Amino acid sequence: GPNLKVGPAIDLYGLSHLAPLRDIDGAKIMPRPDIGPAISELRIDGDTVRLMRTFALRDSHGRAISGLPIPGGASEEIEPVFAIDGATLGADPSGADTEAIAALKDGSFWIGDEYGPSLLKVAPDGHIIQRWVPKGLEAFLKDARYRVDAVLPKIAARRRLNRGFEALAISPDERWIYVVFQSALAHPDDAAHERGRTVRIWKLDASS
């Protein structure tokens, strides 16, 4: 759903009551946490773009998922999120911050997420089939309302806050997934992403 960083919320929109949050790393303001990830299909006809349909990403019970951050631990840092009044918003083990999407021939999708970072395999109707997360993160998602598999390398969790999987693509034969981190990983230490010049692109086996 819609979100903004603390600085712009104060400087551009005059939300001065959020000033105590300004120095919190990765803090986000979510004015409408009830709005979660969705897929929209657009049709381009010449210079006209038409919205064909929009459908929410849903859990195994058919409920729309939220955009709230997943739970984390000391080495699995997760974005702190706040309501527009400055109140802390809780974590959601089924939540996702979706960034990138690729459509498959059977109508299903792979979707990249920044929180884990993770990859979501999504059915044509929007329900989540499974979520791939970095090894070690699965313990925090034991209450997720869909299948979670810890198959990604553990180092993925060293992404900078709000800078996980930003882009992805599928090979023409759909055997491989290419995922791109938004910025350098915080590896081997937390400051590495600030001086790092290497942004990783991973080639993953789409079956495993």
Secondary structure as UniProt FT lines:
FT   STRAND          4..5
FT   HELIX           6..11
FT   TURN            12..13
FT   HELIX           16..21
FT   TURN            22..23
FT   TURN            25..26
FT   STRAND          28..29
FT   TURN            33..34
FT   STRAND          38..45
FT   TURN            46..47
FT   STRAND          48..56
FT   TURN            60..61
FT   STRAND          81..82
FT   TURN            84..85
FT   TURN            93..94
FT   STRAND          98..103
FT   TURN            105..106
FT   STRAND          109..113
FT   TURN            114..117
FT   STRAND          118..122
FT   TURN            124..125
FT   STRAND          127..134
FT   TURN            135..136
FT   HELIX           138..141
FT   TURN            142..143
FT   STRAND          147..152
FT   HELIX           154..158
FT   TURN            161..162
FT   STRAND          165..170
FT   TURN            172..173
FT   STRAND          176..181
FT   TURN            190..191
FT   HELIX           192..195
FT   STRAND          201..205
FT   TURN            206..207
//
